[in-house]
Amino acid sequence: MSNKIVVVHAGPRKGWNTDTVISNAAKGAEDAGAEIIRFDLFRLEKYTGCISCFGCKKEQSRGHCICRDGLTPVLDAIREADGLIIGSPNYLGELTASFRALYERLIFQNLTYNMETPCCNERMIPVLLIMTSNASDTGYLHLLNNYQQTLSRFVGPTEVFVSGNTLQLKDYSKTDWQWSMFDPEAKQKRHDTVFPEECRKAYELGKKLFG
Ligand SMILES: Cc1cc2nc3c(=O)[nH]c(=O)nc-3n(C[C@H](O)[C@H](O)[C@H](O)COP(=O)(O)O)c2cc1C
């Protein structure tokens, strides 16, 4: 039977950087025989982050977020999955608010507050966390290190992949004012040369981790 891999896009822009990198990772997994179940967090029904109801800490719902909203099918699919690919752009030095909402509920349901068994997830799965950013690939190592550690502890062994210095606009000359922080030519050049290579690497990672 083929591996079921949940793919989550935690950015709003279809066909842009984050979507493209995660789609490549997903294609790698698919070409290695996996079945892909994809969610776009910006296109779900309304949802929130953790509401601190502690329903997941009750014996009968242990390890299950009991809050019912747009994220419920995503959490259910991850629970049944053999792997998780999740990608977010960097927003103001963090991953998106949508990513955080899912992250809070995914992690907190598996966290017990019990000293002997702090994690009640009995089905750990490999995770690939992808971030894209204006900053360089190494601009957010500390942030990603934290996510890697927590995901590894409560969801499963996590690898991180970054595509930095991304192209944010199709044409930087068509803005109302100068985005003078950026060198449009250098951005475009990187997009044409380095970005395809990153997509290829994401494809290979998807193939290796989830096939
Ligand atoms: C609201 C907002 C905040 C951003 N903040 C940052 C930031 O703090 N650091 C950074 O490196 N890039 C930042 N960016 C740039 C995006 O992370 C980057 O362009 C990313 O590749 C966009 O992904 P997308 O093309 O999939 O939308 C920000 C973009 C937006 C829209």
The ligand as an SDF file (V2000), in Angstrom:
LIG
                    3D

 31 33  0  0  0  0  0  0  0  0999 V2000
    3.3370   40.3680    5.5300 C   0  0  0  0  0  0  0  0  0  0  0  0
    4.7040   39.9620    5.0310 C   0  0  0  0  0  0  0  0  0  0  0  0
    5.7570   39.9590    5.9170 C   0  0  0  0  0  0  0  0  0  0  0  0
    7.0230   39.5380    5.5020 C   0  0  0  0  0  0  0  0  0  0  0  0
    8.0380   39.5220    6.4250 N   0  0  0  0  0  0  0  0  0  0  0  0
    9.2440   39.0120    6.0760 C   0  0  0  0  0  0  0  0  0  0  0  0
   10.2990   38.9370    7.0450 C   0  0  0  0  0  0  0  0  0  0  0  0
   10.1710   39.3560    8.1880 O   0  0  0  0  0  0  0  0  0  0  0  0
   11.4680   38.3840    6.6550 N   0  0  0  0  0  0  0  0  0  0  0  0
   11.6780   37.9060    5.3780 C   0  0  0  0  0  0  0  0  0  0  0  0
   12.7600   37.4130    5.1020 O   0  0  0  0  0  0  0  0  0  0  0  0
   10.6900   37.9780    4.4470 N   0  0  0  0  0  0  0  0  0  0  0  0
    9.4860   38.4940    4.7650 C   0  0  0  0  0  0  0  0  0  0  0  0
    8.4700   38.5620    3.8260 N   0  0  0  0  0  0  0  0  0  0  0  0
    8.7310   38.0630    2.4600 C   0  0  0  0  0  0  0  0  0  0  0  0
    8.2170   36.6530    2.2130 C   0  0  0  0  0  0  0  0  0  0  0  0
    8.5420   35.7900    3.2650 O   0  0  0  0  0  0  0  0  0  0  0  0
    8.8380   36.0810    0.9400 C   0  0  0  0  0  0  0  0  0  0  0  0
    8.6590   36.9480   -0.1280 O   0  0  0  0  0  0  0  0  0  0  0  0
    8.2180   34.7100    0.6450 C   0  0  0  0  0  0  0  0  0  0  0  0
    9.0100   34.0030   -0.2680 O   0  0  0  0  0  0  0  0  0  0  0  0
    6.8180   34.8720    0.0760 C   0  0  0  0  0  0  0  0  0  0  0  0
    6.2800   33.6020   -0.2120 O   0  0  0  0  0  0  0  0  0  0  0  0
    5.2190   33.3980   -1.3900 P   0  0  0  0  0  0  0  0  0  0  0  0
    5.8980   33.8630   -2.6530 O   0  0  0  0  0  0  0  0  0  0  0  0
    4.9050   31.9550   -1.3810 O   0  0  0  0  0  0  0  0  0  0  0  0
    4.0500   34.2480   -1.0240 O   0  0  0  0  0  0  0  0  0  0  0  0
    7.2100   39.0630    4.1760 C   0  0  0  0  0  0  0  0  0  0  0  0
    6.1350   39.1080    3.2800 C   0  0  0  0  0  0  0  0  0  0  0  0
    4.8930   39.5490    3.6900 C   0  0  0  0  0  0  0  0  0  0  0  0
    3.7350   39.5760    2.7220 C   0  0  0  0  0  0  0  0  0  0  0  0
  1  2  1  0
  2  3  1  0
  2 30  2  0
  3  4  2  0
  4  5  1  0
  4 28  1  0
  5  6  2  0
  6  7  1  0
  6 13  1  0
  7  8  2  0
  7  9  1  0
  9 10  1  0
 10 11  2  0
 10 12  1  0
 12 13  2  0
 13 14  1  0
 14 15  1  0
 14 28  1  0
 15 16  1  0
 16 17  1  0
 16 18  1  0
 18 19  1  0
 18 20  1  0
 20 21  1  0
 20 22  1  0
 22 23  1  0
 23 24  1  0
 24 25  2  0
 24 26  1  0
 24 27  1  0
 28 29  2  0
 29 30  1  0
 30 31  1  0
M  END
$$$$
